[in-house]
Amino acid sequence: MSWRQFAEYFAIPYRTMQDWQLGNRRMPEYLMRLMLYRREIEKFAALDENGFTPEERKELARRIAEINDGHIAQHSLIKG
């Protein structure tokens, strides 16, 4: 992600970010907390109804398909 994309993502004027980088201005402390909060909210919003991320859901579906197709005779999730 470029600095310009970063600025757009967080709705921060690009010139303001340049001033922070050059030391002409300081980023308010509360803004860092808000950015971290947004990241956590977006991470949470990406979870499905079972609490899986899209990547975890895909891996789980792949493993279930392997078991159902008989490619794995015994799996650590299956007791027996």
Backbone as a chain_set.jsonl record, in Angstrom:
{"seq": "MSWRQFAEYFAIPYRTMQDWQLGNRRMPEYLMRLMLYRREIEKFAALDENGFTPEERKELARRIAEINDGHIAQHSLIKG", "coords": {"N": [[0.85, -1.166, 0.0], [0.623, 2.134, -0.895], [1.735, 5.374, 0.352], [-0.106, 7.289, -0.365], [-2.394, 5.745, -0.879], [-2.744, 4.736, 1.68], [-3.36, 7.093, 3.059], [-5.785, 7.75, 1.801], [-7.308, 5.511, 2.498], [-7.63, 5.827, 5.274], [-8.844, 8.259, 5.276], [-7.314, 10.598, 5.545], [-5.87, 13.683, 4.879], [-3.485, 13.763, 2.276], [-1.403, 15.605, 2.247], [-1.229, 16.282, 4.925], [-0.261, 13.896, 5.983], [2.247, 13.936, 4.785], [3.356, 16.128, 6.098], [3.555, 15.042, 8.668], [5.443, 13.037, 8.2], [7.66, 14.552, 7.504], [8.15, 15.808, 9.841], [7.037, 18.229, 10.38], [4.597, 18.432, 11.552], [2.839, 16.727, 14.192], [1.355, 13.548, 14.498], [-1.811, 13.174, 15.946], [-2.238, 11.459, 19.036], [-4.616, 10.09, 19.543], [-5.465, 9.397, 17.023], [-3.919, 7.242, 16.126], [-4.899, 5.261, 17.823], [-7.538, 5.142, 16.884], [-7.094, 4.213, 14.267], [-6.027, 1.659, 14.773], [-8.249, 0.566, 16.041], [-10.11, 0.568, 13.939], [-8.904, -1.308, 12.253], [-9.153, -3.644, 13.816], [-11.939, -3.864, 13.983], [-12.586, -4.283, 11.291], [-11.301, -6.709, 10.898], [-12.832, -8.34, 12.566], [-15.314, -8.074, 11.322], [-14.922, -9.536, 9.049], [-15.208, -12.155, 9.744], [-17.022, -15.232, 9.598], [-20.297, -16.659, 10.415], [-19.523, -18.644, 12.163], [-17.196, -17.807, 13.234], [-14.914, -17.999, 11.663], [-12.238, -16.932, 9.559], [-12.191, -15.925, 6.062], [-10.052, -17.34, 4.846], [-9.58, -19.416, 6.689], [-12.041, -20.731, 6.555], [-11.996, -21.637, 3.899], [-9.821, -23.44, 3.994], [-10.807, -25.306, 5.847], [-13.03, -26.287, 4.407], [-11.646, -27.493, 2.305], [-10.275, -29.541, 3.648], [-12.428, -31.045, 4.648], [-13.57, -31.87, 2.251], [-11.507, -33.545, 1.302], [-11.644, -35.611, 3.168], [-14.284, -36.514, 2.752], [-14.067, -37.361, 0.114], [-12.526, -39.56, 0.389], [-9.792, -39.402, 0.338], [-8.28, -39.22, 2.567], [-7.8, -41.522, 4.912], [-7.869, -41.629, 7.709], [-8.308, -39.029, 9.904], [-7.064, -36.422, 11.974], [-9.124, -35.069, 13.158], [-11.105, -36.886, 13.333], [-12.241, -39.352, 15.388], [-11.568, -42.694, 15.962]], "CA": [[0.0, 0.0, 0.0], [1.415, 3.367, -0.965], [1.346, 6.379, 1.343], [-1.332, 7.93, -0.854], [-3.484, 4.799, -0.626], [-2.92, 4.721, 3.127], [-4.064, 8.329, 3.412], [-7.16, 7.62, 1.321], [-7.963, 4.468, 3.282], [-7.991, 6.376, 6.572], [-9.439, 9.588, 5.054], [-6.389, 11.606, 6.065], [-5.292, 14.42, 3.751], [-2.131, 13.315, 1.951], [-0.467, 16.667, 2.651], [-1.077, 16.142, 6.377], [0.662, 12.779, 6.206], [3.584, 14.401, 4.412], [3.826, 16.97, 7.202], [3.946, 14.147, 9.756], [6.68, 12.365, 7.804], [8.751, 15.539, 7.499], [8.328, 16.333, 11.185], [6.449, 19.565, 10.489], [3.459, 18.277, 12.458], [2.794, 15.423, 14.852], [0.075, 12.87, 14.418], [-2.447, 13.088, 17.261], [-2.183, 10.12, 19.611], [-5.913, 9.426, 19.414], [-5.633, 8.91, 15.66], [-3.344, 5.896, 16.067], [-5.863, 4.361, 18.471], [-8.665, 4.977, 15.966], [-6.664, 3.364, 13.151], [-5.956, 0.291, 15.287], [-9.627, 0.148, 16.278], [-10.708, 0.259, 12.635], [-8.33, -2.577, 11.789], [-9.754, -4.73, 14.585], [-13.345, -3.961, 13.575], [-12.622, -4.89, 9.963], [-10.941, -8.117, 11.07], [-13.995, -8.99, 13.149], [-16.385, -8.07, 10.328], [-14.608, -10.523, 8.014], [-15.48, -13.495, 10.245], [-18.347, -15.757, 9.272], [-21.148, -16.908, 11.582], [-18.846, -19.578, 13.06], [-15.969, -17.192, 13.718], [-13.789, -18.31, 10.786], [-11.873, -15.992, 8.507], [-12.374, -16.562, 4.757], [-8.971, -18.293, 4.613], [-9.83, -20.586, 7.527], [-13.217, -21.405, 6.005], [-11.547, -22.32, 2.683], [-8.996, -24.579, 4.409], [-11.704, -26.283, 6.455], [-13.795, -26.901, 3.32], [-10.72, -28.362, 1.58], [-10.03, -30.732, 4.472], [-13.664, -31.836, 4.677], [-13.693, -32.497, 0.927], [-10.547, -34.65, 1.263], [-12.191, -36.708, 3.972], [-15.467, -37.025, 2.066], [-13.646, -38.018, -1.131], [-11.774, -40.753, 0.732], [-8.353, -39.204, 0.151], [-7.649, -39.354, 3.867], [-8.487, -42.627, 5.585], [-8.116, -41.232, 9.072], [-7.936, -37.63, 10.095], [-6.912, -36.121, 13.387], [-10.388, -34.585, 13.679], [-12.027, -38.009, 13.413], [-11.816, -40.355, 16.36], [-12.135, -43.975, 15.572]], "C": [[0.897, 1.231, 0.0], [0.955, 4.336, 0.129], [0.059, 7.063, 0.93], [-2.537, 7.029, -0.603], [-3.791, 4.721, 0.872], [-3.723, 5.935, 3.58], [-5.531, 8.253, 2.988], [-7.939, 6.619, 2.163], [-8.462, 5.014, 4.619], [-8.593, 7.78, 6.48], [-8.621, 10.694, 5.725], [-5.843, 12.363, 4.855], [-3.827, 14.009, 3.535], [-1.093, 14.338, 2.406], [-0.214, 16.611, 4.162], [-0.108, 15.014, 6.695], [2.094, 13.171, 5.846], [4.178, 15.267, 5.524], [4.263, 16.117, 8.392], [5.289, 13.495, 9.437], [7.873, 13.301, 7.875], [9.017, 16.129, 8.878], [7.771, 17.731, 11.367], [5.254, 19.575, 11.439], [3.55, 16.893, 13.088], [1.399, 14.843, 14.722], [-0.537, 12.816, 15.815], [-2.464, 11.638, 17.751], [-3.499, 9.371, 19.426], [-6.102, 8.825, 18.026], [-5.048, 7.507, 15.5], [-4.3, 4.893, 16.707], [-7.061, 4.113, 17.565], [-8.305, 4.078, 14.784], [-6.582, 1.904, 13.589], [-7.347, -0.267, 15.54], [-10.303, -0.235, 14.962], [-10.196, -1.077, 12.111], [-8.968, -3.762, 12.513], [-11.215, -4.937, 14.193], [-13.447, -4.645, 12.219], [-12.236, -6.362, 10.02], [-12.143, -8.898, 11.59], [-15.122, -9.101, 12.125], [-16.16, -9.128, 9.253], [-14.909, -11.952, 8.467], [-16.881, -13.942, 9.854], [-19.119, -16.058, 10.557], [-20.533, -17.879, 12.59], [-17.518, -19.039, 13.591], [-14.731, -17.505, 12.896], [-13.509, -17.15, 9.834], [-12.131, -16.673, 7.163], [-11.29, -17.607, 4.463], [-9.176, -19.572, 5.423], [-10.998, -21.401, 6.993], [-12.823, -22.211, 4.761], [-10.726, -23.568, 3.03], [-9.853, -25.675, 5.03], [-12.509, -27.015, 5.381], [-12.909, -27.871, 2.527], [-10.494, -29.662, 2.351], [-11.259, -31.633, 4.532], [-13.851, -32.559, 3.351], [-12.733, -33.678, 0.798], [-11.07, -35.862, 2.024], [-13.37, -37.346, 3.248], [-15.118, -37.781, 0.789], [-12.817, -39.278, -0.866], [-10.277, -40.621, 0.547], [-7.585, -39.333, 1.458], [-8.447, -40.413, 4.62], [-8.805, -42.271, 7.025], [-7.566, -39.837, 9.247], [-7.884, -37.337, 11.579], [-8.206, -35.579, 13.998], [-11.393, -35.708, 13.884], [-11.469, -39.028, 14.398], [-12.377, -41.694, 15.915], [-11.173, -44.952, 15.142]], "O": [[1.819, 1.34, 0.808], [-0.088, 4.134, 0.75], [-0.777, 7.382, 1.775], [-3.585, 7.501, -0.163], [-4.951, 4.65, 1.275], [-4.649, 5.817, 4.382], [-6.417, 8.651, 3.744], [-9.099, 6.856, 2.501], [-9.574, 4.705, 5.048], [-8.827, 8.418, 7.506], [-9.16, 11.59, 6.375], [-5.396, 11.736, 3.895], [-3.044, 13.921, 4.481], [-0.025, 13.968, 2.895], [0.902, 16.869, 4.614], [0.755, 15.148, 7.562], [3.04, 12.778, 6.529], [5.36, 15.15, 5.848], [5.248, 16.445, 9.054], [6.166, 13.411, 10.297], [8.969, 12.893, 8.259], [9.988, 16.861, 9.069], [8.004, 18.359, 12.4], [4.942, 20.596, 12.052], [4.242, 16.008, 12.586], [0.399, 15.553, 14.821], [0.146, 12.451, 16.771], [-2.678, 10.711, 16.97], [-3.503, 8.165, 19.181], [-6.828, 7.843, 17.872], [-5.629, 6.672, 14.806], [-4.486, 3.794, 16.185], [-7.549, 2.986, 17.486], [-9.125, 3.269, 14.349], [-7.017, 1.011, 12.861], [-7.6, -1.444, 15.282], [-10.992, -1.253, 14.889], [-10.966, -1.881, 11.587], [-9.287, -4.773, 11.887], [-11.671, -6.075, 14.083], [-14.31, -5.5, 12.022], [-12.782, -7.175, 9.274], [-12.434, -9.993, 11.107], [-15.81, -10.12, 12.072], [-17.114, -9.569, 8.612], [-14.869, -12.872, 7.65], [-17.808, -13.135, 9.787], [-18.653, -15.751, 11.654], [-20.967, -17.935, 13.74], [-16.802, -19.735, 14.311], [-13.611, -17.304, 13.367], [-14.427, -16.477, 9.367], [-12.278, -17.895, 7.125], [-11.588, -18.653, 3.888], [-8.973, -20.675, 4.915], [-10.945, -22.631, 6.983], [-13.271, -23.345, 4.592], [-10.917, -24.626, 2.43], [-9.635, -26.856, 4.758], [-12.652, -28.236, 5.443], [-13.364, -28.942, 2.125], [-10.518, -30.749, 1.773], [-11.135, -32.857, 4.471], [-14.245, -33.725, 3.326], [-13.105, -34.71, 0.241], [-10.947, -36.998, 1.566], [-13.451, -38.57, 3.141], [-15.803, -38.737, 0.426], [-12.448, -39.984, -1.804], [-9.559, -41.619, 0.593], [-6.37, -39.533, 1.451], [-9.623, -40.219, 4.926], [-9.893, -42.577, 7.514], [-6.472, -39.522, 8.778], [-8.606, -37.961, 12.357], [-8.376, -35.62, 15.216], [-12.42, -35.513, 14.535], [-10.345, -39.504, 14.24], [-13.543, -41.792, 15.534], [-11.545, -46.071, 14.789]]}, "num_chains": 1, "name": "protein.A"}
